[in-house]
């Protein structure tokens, strides 16, 4: 970082100039890589960042150390809570391998179509159904979610929840089912954990900006909309026709 110039206010620096300097430094570091072999060991995110990502070029999922803490992961919590938290996020990142963008890359990270025409057509039909489902939601007066822009992340959420739930059931088959905790079954705790990790509060202007610029749906919608498509969620909470979260079986989307 010796070439990076960042100064405090007392030293004549400013937030704007520091941001410009950081952007220039990052750009110059990227330019230095031109014409050189790809360093597949390079980290794409600092370990102190609470996040995770899928890198299609390396065909890898990456979890910085900082995400391995509550509410995503808690070593003192039971398996249902952790499977519904970090487990579903792991499944989410794996599902990106097969979303509308990640599916365009092969196992070696090459931009290559490896799908059959029939698979691609059926995938597009299910994707369109999910797009329409999210785009129909009015997040604020006159502002709807953008189902097309957020399709990849919504596919990731759906796939991640289903994969983590299946993993939890396998764990119980091998180790036995736990007792209820605080009156909640394991399945209920699983889905409650998913909702917990997406607790969000923001101003209306912030949400408007997020809907326009972020490929993720706002957290409060990620907390419940994917679950409306999961049959096991209906069973866990005895959701029936007439309840606010109820979707007709034919309207539920399952891709992975």
C-alpha positions as a Markdown table, in Angstrom:
| # | Residue | x | y | z |
|---|---|---|---|---|
| 1 | Unk | 0.0 | 0.0 | 0.0 |
| 2 | Unk | 3.0 | 2.3 | -0.2 |
| 3 | Unk | 1.6 | 3.9 | -3.4 |
| 4 | Unk | -1.7 | 4.6 | -1.8 |
| 5 | Unk | -2.1 | 8.2 | -0.4 |
| 6 | Unk | -4.8 | 8.4 | 2.3 |
| 7 | Unk | -4.8 | 11.4 | 4.7 |
| 8 | Unk | -6.8 | 12.5 | 7.7 |
| 9 | Unk | -8.6 | 15.8 | 7.9 |
| 10 | Unk | -5.9 | 17.2 | 10.1 |
| 11 | Unk | -3.3 | 16.4 | 7.5 |
| 12 | Unk | -5.3 | 18.2 | 4.7 |
| 13 | Unk | -7.1 | 15.1 | 3.5 |
| 14 | Unk | -10.8 | 14.7 | 2.7 |
| 15 | Unk | -13.2 | 11.9 | 2.3 |
| 16 | Unk | -13.7 | 12.7 | -1.4 |
| 17 | Unk | -10.0 | 12.8 | -2.2 |
| 18 | Unk | -9.3 | 9.7 | -0.3 |
| 19 | Unk | -12.0 | 7.9 | -2.2 |
| 20 | Unk | -10.6 | 9.1 | -5.5 |
| 21 | Unk | -7.1 | 8.0 | -4.5 |
| 22 | Unk | -8.3 | 4.5 | -3.5 |
| 23 | Unk | -10.2 | 4.2 | -6.8 |
| 24 | Unk | -7.1 | 5.2 | -8.8 |
| 25 | Unk | -4.9 | 2.8 | -6.7 |
| 26 | Unk | -7.3 | -0.1 | -7.3 |
| 27 | Unk | -7.5 | 0.7 | -11.1 |
| 28 | Unk | -3.7 | 0.8 | -11.3 |
| 29 | Unk | -3.4 | -2.5 | -9.5 |
| 30 | Unk | -5.8 | -4.1 | -12.0 |
| 31 | Unk | -3.9 | -2.7 | -14.9 |
| 32 | Unk | -0.7 | -4.2 | -13.7 |
| 33 | Unk | -2.3 | -7.7 | -14.1 |
| 34 | Unk | -2.8 | -7.2 | -17.9 |
| 35 | Unk | -0.8 | -9.7 | -19.9 |
| 36 | Unk | 0.2 | -11.7 | -16.8 |
| 37 | Unk | -1.0 | -15.2 | -15.7 |
| 38 | Unk | -4.1 | -15.2 | -13.6 |
| 39 | Unk | -3.3 | -15.5 | -9.9 |
| 40 | Unk | -6.0 | -17.9 | -8.8 |
| 41 | Unk | -4.8 | -17.7 | -5.2 |
| 42 | Unk | -5.6 | -13.9 | -4.9 |
| 43 | Unk | -8.3 | -13.0 | -2.4 |
| 44 | Unk | -11.2 | -11.0 | -3.8 |
| 45 | Unk | -12.4 | -9.8 | -0.4 |
| 46 | Unk | -10.7 | -8.9 | 2.9 |
| 47 | Unk | -11.2 | -11.3 | 5.8 |
| 48 | Unk | -12.8 | -8.6 | 8.0 |
| 49 | Unk | -15.7 | -8.1 | 5.5 |
| 50 | Unk | -19.1 | -9.7 | 6.6 |
| 51 | Unk | -20.0 | -11.1 | 3.2 |
| 52 | Unk | -19.5 | -14.1 | 0.9 |
| 53 | Unk | -19.3 | -14.6 | -2.8 |
| 54 | Unk | -19.1 | -17.0 | -5.7 |
| 55 | Unk | -16.3 | -16.5 | -8.2 |
| 56 | Unk | -17.2 | -18.2 | -11.6 |
| 57 | Unk | -13.7 | -17.7 | -13.0 |
| 58 | Unk | -12.2 | -19.8 | -10.3 |
| 59 | Unk | -15.4 | -21.9 | -9.8 |
| 60 | Unk | -15.1 | -21.3 | -6.1 |
| 61 | Unk | -17.2 | -20.0 | -3.2 |
| 62 | Unk | -15.4 | -17.7 | -0.6 |
| 63 | Unk | -16.4 | -17.0 | 3.0 |
| 64 | Unk | -14.3 | -14.4 | 4.8 |
| 65 | Unk | -13.7 | -15.1 | 8.4 |
| 66 | Unk | -16.0 | -12.2 | 9.5 |
| 67 | Unk | -19.2 | -13.9 | 8.4 |
| 68 | Unk | -18.6 | -16.8 | 10.7 |
| 69 | Unk | -20.3 | -15.1 | 13.6 |
| 70 | Unk | -23.9 | -14.4 | 14.7 |
| 71 | Unk | -26.4 | -14.1 | 13.3 |
| 72 | Unk | -25.0 | -16.2 | 10.4 |
| 73 | Unk | -23.1 | -18.7 | 12.6 |
| 74 | Unk | -23.1 | -19.3 | 16.3 |
| 75 | Unk | -21.1 | -22.2 | 17.7 |
| 76 | Unk | -23.4 | -22.1 | 20.8 |
| 77 | Unk | -26.6 | -22.5 | 18.7 |
| 78 | Unk | -28.3 | -25.7 | 17.7 |
| 79 | Unk | -27.9 | -27.2 | 14.2 |
| 80 | Unk | -31.3 | -25.8 | 13.0 |
| 81 | Unk | -30.2 | -22.2 | 13.6 |
| 82 | Unk | -26.9 | -22.6 | 11.9 |
| 83 | Unk | -28.2 | -24.5 | 9.0 |
| 84 | Unk | -30.9 | -21.8 | 8.5 |
| 85 | Unk | -28.2 | -19.1 | 8.8 |
| 86 | Unk | -24.7 | -19.9 | 7.4 |
| 87 | Unk | -25.9 | -23.1 | 5.9 |
| 88 | Unk | -28.4 | -21.4 | 3.7 |
| 89 | Unk | -25.8 | -18.8 | 2.7 |
| 90 | Unk | -23.4 | -21.5 | 1.7 |
| 91 | Unk | -26.2 | -23.0 | -0.3 |
| 92 | Unk | -26.9 | -19.6 | -1.8 |
| 93 | Unk | -23.4 | -19.2 | -3.0 |
| 94 | Unk | -23.2 | -22.7 | -4.5 |
| 95 | Unk | -26.5 | -22.0 | -6.3 |
| 96 | Unk | -24.9 | -19.1 | -8.0 |
| 97 | Unk | -23.0 | -21.7 | -10.1 |
| 98 | Unk | -26.4 | -22.4 | -11.7 |
| 99 | Unk | -28.1 | -19.0 | -11.7 |
| 100 | Unk | -28.7 | -16.9 | -14.8 |
| 101 | Unk | -25.1 | -15.6 | -14.8 |
| 102 | Unk | -23.0 | -18.4 | -13.2 |
| 103 | Unk | -24.5 | -21.0 | -15.4 |
| 104 | Unk | -22.7 | -19.4 | -18.4 |
| 105 | Unk | -19.4 | -20.6 | -17.1 |
| 106 | Unk | -18.0 | -24.1 | -17.3 |
| 107 | Unk | -16.1 | -26.0 | -14.5 |
| 108 | Unk | -12.8 | -24.4 | -15.5 |
| 109 | Unk | -14.2 | -20.9 | -15.3 |
| 110 | Unk | -14.5 | -20.4 | -19.1 |
| 111 | Unk | -17.5 | -18.4 | -20.5 |
| 112 | Unk | -19.0 | -21.4 | -22.4 |
| 113 | Unk | -22.5 | -22.7 | -23.0 |
| 114 | Unk | -22.6 | -26.2 | -21.6 |
| 115 | Unk | -26.4 | -26.5 | -21.3 |
| 116 | Unk | -28.7 | -28.4 | -23.6 |
| 117 | Unk | -31.3 | -26.3 | -25.4 |
| 118 | Unk | -34.1 | -28.1 | -23.6 |
| 119 | Unk | -32.5 | -27.4 | -20.2 |
| 120 | Unk | -32.0 | -23.7 | -21.1 |
| 121 | Unk | -35.6 | -23.3 | -22.2 |
| 122 | Unk | -37.0 | -24.8 | -19.1 |
| 123 | Unk | -34.7 | -22.8 | -16.9 |
| 124 | Unk | -35.8 | -19.6 | -18.6 |
| 125 | Unk | -39.5 | -20.5 | -18.0 |
| 126 | Unk | -38.9 | -21.0 | -14.3 |
| 127 | Unk | -36.7 | -17.8 | -14.2 |
| 128 | Unk | -39.5 | -15.8 | -15.8 |
| 129 | Unk | -42.0 | -17.0 | -13.2 |
| 130 | Unk | -39.6 | -15.9 | -10.4 |
| 131 | Unk | -39.0 | -12.5 | -12.1 |
| 132 | Unk | -42.8 | -11.9 | -12.3 |
| 133 | Unk | -43.3 | -12.9 | -8.7 |
| 134 | Unk | -40.8 | -10.3 | -7.4 |
| 135 | Unk | -41.6 | -7.6 | -9.9 |
| 136 | Unk | -45.2 | -7.7 | -8.7 |
| 137 | Unk | -44.2 | -6.5 | -5.2 |
| 138 | Unk | -44.6 | -2.8 | -4.5 |
| 139 | Unk | -41.8 | -2.1 | -2.0 |
| 140 | Unk | -42.8 | 1.5 | -1.6 |
| 141 | Unk | -45.7 | 3.5 | -3.1 |
| 142 | Unk | -45.1 | 3.5 | -6.8 |
| 143 | Unk | -41.8 | 1.6 | -6.5 |
| 144 | Unk | -41.8 | -2.1 | -7.3 |
| 145 | Unk | -39.0 | -4.6 | -6.9 |
| 146 | Unk | -37.0 | -5.4 | -10.0 |
| 147 | Unk | -37.3 | -9.2 | -10.5 |
| 148 | Unk | -35.2 | -9.3 | -13.6 |
| 149 | Unk | -32.3 | -7.3 | -12.0 |
| 150 | Unk | -32.4 | -9.5 | -8.9 |
| 151 | Unk | -33.0 | -12.8 | -10.5 |
| 152 | Unk | -29.6 | -14.3 | -9.8 |
| 153 | Unk | -29.7 | -13.5 | -6.1 |
| 154 | Unk | -33.3 | -14.7 | -5.8 |
| 155 | Unk | -32.3 | -18.0 | -7.5 |
| 156 | Unk | -29.5 | -18.2 | -5.0 |
| 157 | Unk | -31.8 | -17.7 | -2.0 |
| 158 | Unk | -34.2 | -20.3 | -3.2 |
| 159 | Unk | -31.6 | -22.9 | -3.9 |
| 160 | Unk | -29.7 | -22.1 | -0.7 |
| 161 | Unk | -32.7 | -22.5 | 1.5 |
| 162 | Unk | -33.7 | -25.8 | -0.1 |
| 163 | Unk | -30.1 | -27.2 | 0.0 |
| 164 | Unk | -29.6 | -26.3 | 3.7 |
| 165 | Unk | -33.0 | -27.7 | 4.7 |
| 166 | Unk | -32.1 | -31.0 | 2.9 |
| 167 | Unk | -28.7 | -31.0 | 4.7 |
| 168 | Unk | -30.4 | -30.5 | 8.1 |
| 169 | Unk | -32.8 | -33.4 | 7.5 |
| 170 | Unk | -29.8 | -35.6 | 6.6 |
| 171 | Unk | -28.1 | -34.6 | 9.8 |
| 172 | Unk | -31.2 | -35.5 | 11.8 |
| 173 | Unk | -31.5 | -38.9 | 10.1 |
| 174 | Unk | -27.9 | -39.7 | 11.2 |
| 175 | Unk | -28.0 | -38.1 | 14.6 |
| 176 | Unk | -31.6 | -38.1 | 15.8 |
| 177 | Unk | -34.1 | -35.2 | 16.0 |
| 178 | Unk | -33.8 | -32.6 | 18.8 |
| 179 | Unk | -36.5 | -31.5 | 21.2 |
| 180 | Unk | -38.4 | -28.3 | 20.7 |
| 181 | Unk | -36.6 | -25.2 | 22.0 |
| 182 | Unk | -38.7 | -22.3 | 23.5 |
| 183 | Unk | -41.8 | -24.0 | 21.9 |
| 184 | Unk | -40.4 | -24.0 | 18.4 |
| 185 | Unk | -39.7 | -27.1 | 16.3 |
| 186 | Unk | -36.3 | -27.6 | 14.6 |
| 187 | Unk | -37.9 | -26.7 | 11.2 |
| 188 | Unk | -39.4 | -23.5 | 12.6 |
| 189 | Unk | -36.1 | -22.5 | 14.1 |
| 190 | Unk | -34.4 | -23.2 | 10.8 |
| 191 | Unk | -36.7 | -20.8 | 8.9 |
| 192 | Unk | -36.7 | -18.2 | 11.7 |
| 193 | Unk | -32.9 | -18.2 | 11.5 |
| 194 | Unk | -33.1 | -17.4 | 7.8 |
| 195 | Unk | -35.5 | -14.5 | 8.5 |
| 196 | Unk | -33.2 | -13.3 | 11.3 |
| 197 | Unk | -30.1 | -12.9 | 9.1 |
| 198 | Unk | -32.0 | -10.5 | 6.8 |
| 199 | Unk | -33.4 | -8.2 | 9.4 |
| 200 | Unk | -33.2 | -4.8 | 7.7 |
| 201 | Unk | -34.3 | -1.2 | 8.5 |
| 202 | Unk | -33.7 | 1.6 | 6.1 |
| 203 | Unk | -35.1 | 4.9 | 5.0 |
| 204 | Unk | -37.3 | 5.1 | 1.9 |
| 205 | Unk | -34.7 | 7.0 | -0.1 |
| 206 | Unk | -32.1 | 4.3 | 0.7 |
| 207 | Unk | -34.5 | 1.6 | -0.4 |
| 208 | Unk | -35.3 | 3.4 | -3.7 |
| 209 | Unk | -31.6 | 3.6 | -4.4 |
| 210 | Unk | -31.0 | 0.0 | -3.4 |
| 211 | Unk | -33.8 | -1.3 | -5.7 |
| 212 | Unk | -32.2 | 0.6 | -8.6 |
| 213 | Unk | -28.6 | -0.3 | -8.0 |
| 214 | Unk | -28.3 | -3.5 | -6.0 |
| 215 | Unk | -28.8 | -7.0 | -7.6 |
| 216 | Unk | -30.0 | -8.2 | -4.2 |
| 217 | Unk | -33.6 | -7.7 | -3.1 |
| 218 | Unk | -34.0 | -5.6 | 0.1 |
| 219 | Unk | -33.4 | -7.8 | 3.2 |
| 220 | Unk | -37.0 | -7.6 | 4.5 |
| 221 | Unk | -38.2 | -9.2 | 1.2 |
| 222 | Unk | -35.4 | -11.8 | 1.2 |
| 223 | Unk | -36.5 | -12.8 | 4.7 |
| 224 | Unk | -39.9 | -14.1 | 3.5 |
| 225 | Unk | -40.4 | -14.2 | -0.2 |
| 226 | Unk | -38.2 | -17.2 | -1.0 |
| 227 | Unk | -40.0 | -19.1 | 1.8 |
| 228 | Unk | -43.3 | -18.6 | 0.2 |
| 229 | Unk | -42.1 | -20.9 | -2.5 |
| 230 | Unk | -41.0 | -23.7 | -0.2 |
| 231 | Unk | -43.5 | -26.4 | 0.6 |
| 232 | Unk | -41.7 | -27.5 | 3.8 |
| 233 | Unk | -42.1 | -23.9 | 5.2 |
| 234 | Unk | -45.9 | -24.2 | 4.9 |
| 235 | Unk | -45.8 | -27.5 | 6.8 |
| 236 | Unk | -43.5 | -26.1 | 9.5 |
| 237 | Unk | -45.8 | -23.2 | 10.4 |
| 238 | Unk | -49.1 | -24.8 | 9.3 |
| 239 | Unk | -49.7 | -22.0 | 6.7 |
| 240 | Unk | -53.0 | -22.5 | 4.8 |
| 241 | Unk | -55.1 | -20.7 | 2.2 |
| 242 | Unk | -56.1 | -17.4 | 3.6 |
| 243 | Unk | -52.9 | -16.7 | 5.4 |
| 244 | Unk | -50.9 | -13.7 | 4.2 |
| 245 | Unk | -47.8 | -15.7 | 3.2 |
| 246 | Unk | -49.8 | -18.3 | 1.4 |
| 247 | Unk | -49.1 | -19.0 | -2.3 |
| 248 | Unk | -51.1 | -21.5 | -4.3 |
| 249 | Unk | -48.9 | -24.6 | -5.1 |
| 250 | Unk | -49.0 | -23.8 | -8.8 |
| 251 | Unk | -47.6 | -20.3 | -8.1 |
| 252 | Unk | -44.7 | -21.6 | -6.1 |
| 253 | Unk | -41.3 | -21.6 | -7.9 |
| 254 | Unk | -38.7 | -24.3 | -7.4 |
| 255 | Unk | -35.6 | -24.2 | -9.6 |
| 256 | Unk | -33.0 | -26.0 | -7.5 |
